[in-house]
Amino acid sequence: MRALLDKWRYYCLGKDEYTKCMDKVFAKNIHTLRRTNAIVFIISATSTVFPVFADRNLTKLIIYMGTCAIAALLYLLVRCRYRRNEDKVNKALIYTLITLTYVNISVFGIYLGVWANKGMTAGTYPGILISALLLFYIPAVFHLCLTLCSMVIVTALVVLFKSHEIYRIDILNIFFAGAVSMVIGWQVIMNRVSLASHAGNMEDERNNYYDQSTIDELTQLKNRRHFTNTIQRTVSNYRQSDNYLCVAILDIDYFKNYNDYYGHPEGDECLRKVGSALKDLYNNMNIYAARIGGEEFALIWFEEEITETQNVASCVCEKIRNLHIRHEKSEAAPYVTVSVGVNVTRCGALSDIETLYNSADKALYIAKKNGRNCAVINTT
């Protein structure tokens, strides 16, 4: 029994998947609340004209105008509180607004189905009962509670205000409408949540494939493809507050000797440690890092003062030295070191990507020529 209840409660998705998907689709209730109350406002406002000019029914006028006013207030409240669907959703408030909207619609339907037509069966209200909640993205328990409460209230009213012959038919209609509402509502919302689940799974797969195509498996840094896309995007969308774009190419000194002496497994471990150190640069200094091939890495960052570029480049060299990875076959130092070539270009006068890369690569060549384990800055 518990399994069946959970299956019904979580729309056959399981608790975890249901919670994740409901969190994604729940914000859509904001748009639904606006749309529903706008429709109710238009219908009730249009209907208000007839009691005034036709039968001059004051009660009908009050009901119609009250429904119209409440719908307008709810619409404005949602509109003002949630200007965009991306705004943070207060679930308690949304549940309250859905309840108020449903009560407002129900009162309108109860008047038409009970008080306004005491000698007729309540044909209008069952239709409202079936359709009113189908627009919302709500939990099955909440849907059940609203439906049952509405059924109990209407059943009591038709018994009090209608004759025995008529209210028996009304009660059957109400229970039939309630059953249909719960079954159809459950199915509709389940389909919506299931679609969100499928869409989420497809998005996760797409992101996974994208990560696999843009992340270097060994170092977990971005790869050359992602670096190329990033530098293109950076050149086009630099921030006005940043004065200079810095593109650095760095190379592990005498890495071939390291591989030959220590072996390729140790070489891979060295690359992992260097990659991890460069990855920390993003968290600490907002510097983008990528492995663009072999023992070669690339960095991208912005500077407001050109003099800071040398400090950052020196910091990168020191960070790698401080890893203290033993390198007995290096002619630059007893530990693994890097040579860095940096190109600095003023934002707004940016060259093409190939020029930026080649300029940084030339600076790297000069750094190697100067004895390695250093950084060279090239300004364009």
C-alpha positions as CSV (number, residue, x, y, z in Angstrom):
1,M,0.0,0.0,0.0
2,R,2.8,2.4,0.9
3,A,4.5,1.8,-2.5
4,L,1.2,2.5,-4.3
5,L,0.8,5.8,-2.3
6,D,4.3,6.9,-3.1
7,K,3.8,6.0,-6.7
8,W,0.7,8.2,-6.8
9,R,2.2,11.0,-4.7
10,Y,5.4,11.3,-6.7
11,Y,3.8,10.8,-10.1
12,C,5.6,7.4,-10.6
13,L,9.0,9.1,-10.7
14,G,10.3,8.4,-7.2
15,K,10.8,10.9,-4.5
16,D,14.3,12.2,-5.6
17,E,13.4,12.6,-9.3
18,Y,10.0,14.1,-8.4
19,T,11.6,16.7,-6.1
20,K,14.2,17.7,-8.7
21,C,11.6,18.0,-11.5
22,M,9.0,19.8,-9.4
23,D,11.6,22.3,-8.4
24,K,12.2,23.0,-12.1
25,V,8.6,23.3,-13.2
26,F,7.0,24.9,-10.1
27,A,8.0,28.4,-11.3
28,K,5.7,27.9,-14.2
29,N,2.8,28.4,-11.8
30,I,3.6,32.1,-11.9
31,H,2.7,32.4,-15.5
32,T,-0.4,30.2,-15.0
33,L,-1.6,32.4,-12.1
34,R,-1.3,35.5,-14.2
35,R,-3.0,33.9,-17.2
36,T,-5.8,32.3,-15.2
37,N,-6.7,35.4,-13.2
38,A,-6.6,37.5,-16.4
39,I,-9.1,35.1,-18.0
40,V,-11.3,35.2,-14.9
41,F,-11.2,38.9,-14.8
42,I,-12.2,39.3,-18.4
43,I,-15.1,36.8,-18.1
44,S,-16.4,38.2,-14.8
45,A,-16.0,41.8,-16.0
46,T,-17.8,41.1,-19.2
47,S,-20.6,39.3,-17.3
48,T,-21.1,42.2,-14.9
49,V,-22.7,44.2,-17.7
50,F,-25.7,41.9,-18.0
51,P,-27.0,42.1,-14.4
52,V,-26.9,45.9,-14.6
53,F,-28.7,46.4,-17.9
54,A,-30.8,43.2,-18.0
55,D,-32.5,41.9,-14.9
56,R,-30.8,44.3,-12.4
57,N,-29.9,41.5,-10.1
58,L,-27.9,43.0,-7.3
59,T,-26.7,39.7,-5.9
60,K,-25.4,38.6,-9.2
61,L,-23.8,42.0,-9.7
62,I,-22.0,41.7,-6.3
63,I,-20.8,38.1,-7.1
64,Y,-19.5,39.1,-10.6
65,M,-17.9,42.3,-9.5
66,G,-16.3,40.6,-6.4
67,T,-14.9,37.8,-8.6
68,C,-13.6,40.4,-11.0
69,A,-12.0,42.5,-8.3
70,I,-10.3,39.4,-6.6
71,A,-9.0,38.2,-9.9
72,A,-7.6,41.6,-10.7
73,L,-5.9,41.9,-7.3
74,L,-4.4,38.4,-7.6
75,Y,-3.2,39.2,-11.1
76,L,-1.5,42.4,-9.9
77,L,0.0,40.7,-6.9
78,V,1.6,38.0,-9.0
79,R,2.7,40.6,-11.6
80,C,4.3,42.9,-9.0
81,R,5.9,40.1,-6.9
82,Y,7.2,38.1,-9.8
83,R,8.3,40.3,-12.6
84,R,10.2,37.4,-14.2
85,N,9.7,33.6,-13.9
86,E,13.4,33.4,-12.9
87,D,12.7,35.4,-9.7
88,K,13.1,33.3,-6.5
89,V,9.9,31.4,-6.0
90,N,8.3,31.5,-2.5
91,K,6.4,28.2,-2.6
92,A,4.2,29.0,0.4
93,L,3.1,32.2,-1.4
94,I,2.4,30.3,-4.6
95,Y,0.3,27.7,-2.8
96,T,-1.7,30.5,-1.2
97,L,-2.3,32.3,-4.5
98,I,-3.3,29.0,-6.2
99,T,-5.8,28.4,-3.3
100,L,-7.2,31.9,-3.5
101,T,-7.5,31.7,-7.3
102,Y,-9.3,28.3,-7.0
103,V,-11.6,29.6,-4.2
104,N,-12.5,32.7,-6.3
105,I,-13.3,30.5,-9.3
106,S,-15.2,28.1,-7.1
107,V,-17.4,30.8,-5.6
108,F,-18.2,32.0,-9.0
109,G,-19.1,28.4,-10.1
110,I,-21.0,27.7,-6.9
111,Y,-23.2,30.8,-7.4
112,L,-24.0,29.7,-10.9
113,G,-24.5,26.1,-10.0
114,V,-26.4,26.5,-6.7
115,W,-27.9,29.8,-5.8
116,A,-28.6,31.3,-9.2
117,N,-30.2,28.1,-10.4
118,K,-31.9,26.4,-7.5
119,G,-34.4,24.6,-9.6
120,M,-31.8,23.2,-12.0
121,T,-29.0,20.7,-11.8
122,A,-25.5,22.2,-11.2
123,G,-24.1,21.6,-14.6
124,T,-21.7,24.6,-14.6
125,Y,-19.8,23.8,-11.4
126,P,-18.7,20.2,-12.2
127,G,-17.0,21.6,-15.4
128,I,-15.2,24.2,-13.3
129,L,-14.2,21.5,-10.8
130,I,-12.7,19.4,-13.5
131,S,-10.8,22.1,-15.3
132,A,-9.8,24.7,-12.8
133,L,-6.8,22.9,-11.3
134,L,-5.5,21.3,-14.6
135,L,-3.5,24.5,-15.4
136,F,-1.3,24.4,-12.4
137,Y,1.9,22.4,-11.6
138,I,1.0,21.2,-8.1
139,P,1.6,18.1,-5.9
140,A,-0.9,15.3,-6.0
141,V,-1.7,15.8,-2.3
142,F,-2.4,19.5,-2.7
143,H,-4.6,18.7,-5.8
144,L,-6.5,16.1,-3.8
145,C,-7.1,18.4,-0.8
146,L,-8.5,21.2,-2.9
147,T,-10.7,18.9,-4.8
148,L,-12.1,17.1,-1.8
149,C,-12.7,20.3,0.2
150,S,-14.5,21.8,-2.8
151,M,-16.7,18.7,-3.2
152,V,-17.7,18.7,0.4
153,I,-18.6,22.3,0.4
154,V,-20.7,22.1,-2.8
155,T,-22.4,18.9,-1.6
156,A,-23.4,20.6,1.6
157,L,-24.7,23.7,-0.2
158,V,-26.8,21.7,-2.8
159,V,-28.4,19.7,0.0
160,L,-29.3,22.9,1.9
161,F,-30.6,25.0,-1.0
162,K,-32.0,22.5,-3.5
163,S,-34.9,20.0,-3.5
164,H,-34.4,16.3,-2.8
165,E,-35.0,15.3,-6.4
166,I,-32.4,17.8,-7.8
167,Y,-29.6,17.6,-5.2
168,R,-29.3,13.8,-5.7
169,I,-28.4,14.4,-9.3
170,D,-26.1,17.2,-8.3
171,I,-24.3,15.0,-5.8
172,L,-23.7,12.4,-8.4
173,N,-22.4,15.0,-10.8
174,I,-20.1,16.5,-8.2
175,F,-18.6,13.2,-7.2
176,F,-18.2,12.2,-10.8
177,A,-16.6,15.5,-11.6
178,G,-14.3,15.2,-8.6
179,A,-13.2,11.7,-9.6
180,V,-12.5,12.8,-13.1
181,S,-10.7,15.9,-11.9
182,M,-8.4,13.9,-9.7
183,V,-7.7,11.2,-12.3
184,I,-7.2,13.6,-15.2
185,G,-5.3,16.2,-13.0
186,W,-2.9,13.5,-11.8
187,Q,-2.3,12.3,-15.3
188,V,-1.8,15.8,-16.7
189,I,0.6,16.9,-14.0
190,M,2.5,13.6,-14.2
191,N,3.0,14.1,-17.9
192,R,4.3,17.6,-17.3
193,V,6.7,16.5,-14.6
194,S,7.8,13.5,-16.7
195,L,8.5,15.8,-19.6
196,A,10.6,18.0,-17.3
197,S,12.4,14.8,-16.2
198,H,13.1,13.7,-19.7
199,A,14.2,17.2,-20.7
200,G,16.5,17.4,-17.6
201,N,18.0,14.0,-18.5
202,M,18.7,15.1,-22.1
203,E,20.2,18.3,-20.8
204,D,22.5,16.4,-18.4
205,E,23.5,14.1,-21.3
206,R,24.2,17.1,-23.5
207,N,26.3,18.8,-20.8
208,N,28.1,15.5,-20.2
209,Y,28.9,15.1,-23.9
210,Y,30.0,18.8,-24.0
211,D,32.2,18.3,-21.0
212,Q,33.8,15.2,-22.5
213,S,34.6,17.2,-25.7
214,T,36.0,20.3,-23.9
215,I,37.8,18.9,-20.8
216,D,41.2,17.4,-20.8
217,E,40.9,13.9,-19.2
218,L,44.3,13.8,-17.6
219,T,44.4,17.2,-15.9
220,Q,40.7,18.0,-15.8
221,L,41.4,21.4,-17.2
222,K,39.7,22.8,-20.3
223,N,41.2,21.6,-23.6
224,R,42.4,23.4,-26.7
225,R,39.0,23.5,-28.3
226,H,37.5,25.2,-25.2
227,F,40.4,27.6,-25.1
228,T,39.9,28.6,-28.7
229,N,36.2,29.2,-28.1
230,T,36.9,31.1,-24.8
231,I,39.4,33.4,-26.3
232,Q,37.1,34.2,-29.2
233,R,34.3,35.0,-26.7
234,T,36.7,37.0,-24.5
235,V,37.9,39.2,-27.4
236,S,34.3,40.0,-28.4
237,N,32.8,40.4,-24.9
238,Y,35.4,42.0,-22.7
239,R,34.2,44.1,-19.8
240,Q,34.5,47.9,-19.9
241,S,36.1,47.9,-16.4
242,D,39.1,45.9,-17.6
243,N,41.8,47.7,-19.4
244,Y,44.1,44.9,-20.6
245,L,43.6,41.4,-21.8
246,C,46.4,39.0,-20.9
247,V,47.0,35.7,-22.8
248,A,49.8,33.5,-21.5
249,I,51.3,30.3,-22.8
250,L,53.4,28.3,-20.4
251,D,55.5,25.2,-20.9
252,I,56.9,22.7,-18.4
253,D,60.7,23.0,-18.5
254,Y,62.6,20.0,-19.8
255,F,59.5,17.8,-19.6
256,K,60.8,15.3,-22.2
257,N,63.8,14.7,-20.0
258,Y,61.4,14.2,-17.0
259,N,59.4,11.6,-19.0
260,D,62.5,9.8,-20.2
261,Y,64.0,9.6,-16.7
262,Y,61.0,9.0,-14.5
263,G,58.7,7.2,-16.9
264,H,55.4,8.2,-18.5
265,P,53.2,7.3,-15.5
266,E,55.2,9.8,-13.4
267,G,55.0,12.2,-16.3
268,D,51.2,12.0,-16.2
269,E,51.2,12.5,-12.5
270,C,53.3,15.6,-12.9
271,L,50.9,17.0,-15.4
272,R,48.0,16.3,-13.0
273,K,49.7,18.2,-10.2
274,V,50.5,21.2,-12.5
275,G,47.0,21.1,-13.9
276,S,45.6,21.1,-10.3
277,A,47.7,24.1,-9.4
278,L,46.6,26.0,-12.5
279,K,43.0,25.2,-11.8
280,D,43.3,26.8,-8.4
281,L,44.2,30.1,-10.2
282,Y,40.6,30.4,-11.3
283,N,39.2,30.1,-7.8
284,N,41.8,32.4,-6.2
285,M,42.6,34.9,-9.0
286,N,39.9,34.4,-11.6
287,I,42.4,33.2,-14.2
288,Y,41.2,30.9,-16.9
289,A,43.5,27.9,-17.5
290,A,43.5,25.2,-20.2
291,R,45.8,22.4,-21.4
292,I,46.4,23.0,-25.1
293,G,48.7,20.1,-25.8
294,G,51.4,17.9,-24.3
295,E,53.1,19.9,-21.5
296,E,51.8,23.2,-22.8
297,F,49.1,25.2,-21.0
298,A,47.3,28.5,-21.6
299,L,46.0,31.2,-19.3
300,I,43.6,34.1,-19.9
301,W,42.8,37.0,-17.5
302,F,42.1,40.7,-17.4
303,E,44.2,43.4,-15.7
304,E,43.4,47.0,-14.9
305,E,47.0,48.0,-14.6
306,I,49.6,46.6,-17.0
307,T,52.3,46.5,-14.2
308,E,50.3,43.8,-12.5
309,T,50.8,41.3,-15.3
310,Q,54.4,40.6,-14.3
311,N,53.3,39.9,-10.7
312,V,50.7,37.4,-11.9
313,A,53.1,35.7,-14.2
314,S,55.8,35.5,-11.5
315,C,53.1,34.1,-9.1
316,V,52.3,31.3,-11.6
317,C,56.0,30.4,-11.8
318,E,56.4,30.4,-8.1
319,K,53.2,28.3,-7.6
320,I,54.6,25.5,-9.8
321,R,58.0,25.7,-8.1
322,N,56.3,25.3,-4.7
323,L,54.9,22.0,-5.8
324,H,58.4,20.7,-5.2
325,I,58.1,18.0,-7.9
326,R,61.6,16.5,-8.1
327,H,63.3,16.9,-11.5
328,E,66.9,15.7,-11.5
329,K,67.2,16.1,-15.3
330,S,66.2,19.7,-15.4
331,E,68.9,22.3,-16.3
332,A,66.8,25.1,-14.8
333,A,66.2,23.9,-11.2
334,P,66.1,20.7,-9.1
335,Y,62.3,20.9,-9.2
336,V,59.7,21.1,-12.0
337,T,59.4,24.6,-13.3
338,V,57.6,26.4,-16.1
339,S,58.5,29.1,-18.6
340,V,55.8,31.6,-19.3
341,G,55.2,33.9,-22.2
342,V,52.5,36.6,-21.9
343,N,50.9,38.9,-24.4
344,V,49.2,42.0,-23.0
345,T,46.8,43.9,-25.3
346,R,44.6,46.9,-24.5
347,C,40.9,46.1,-24.6
348,G,39.0,47.8,-27.4
349,A,42.0,47.6,-29.7
350,L,42.2,43.8,-29.7
351,S,44.0,42.0,-32.5
352,D,42.8,38.7,-34.1
353,I,43.1,35.6,-32.0
354,E,46.0,34.1,-34.0
355,T,48.0,37.3,-33.4
356,L,47.4,37.2,-29.7
357,Y,48.4,33.5,-29.5
358,N,51.5,33.9,-31.7
359,S,52.7,37.0,-29.7
360,A,52.4,35.0,-26.4
361,D,54.2,32.1,-28.0
362,K,57.1,34.3,-29.1
363,A,57.3,35.6,-25.5
364,L,57.5,32.0,-24.4
365,Y,60.3,31.3,-26.8
366,I,62.3,34.3,-25.4
367,A,61.7,33.0,-21.8
368,K,63.1,29.6,-22.8
369,K,66.1,31.3,-24.5
370,N,66.7,33.3,-21.3
371,G,67.3,30.1,-19.3
372,R,63.7,29.0,-18.6
373,N,62.0,29.1,-15.1
374,C,60.9,32.7,-15.8
375,A,58.2,34.8,-17.4
376,V,58.5,37.3,-20.3
377,I,55.8,39.9,-21.1
378,N,55.1,41.1,-24.6
379,T,52.9,44.3,-24.9
380,T,51.0,44.9,-28.2
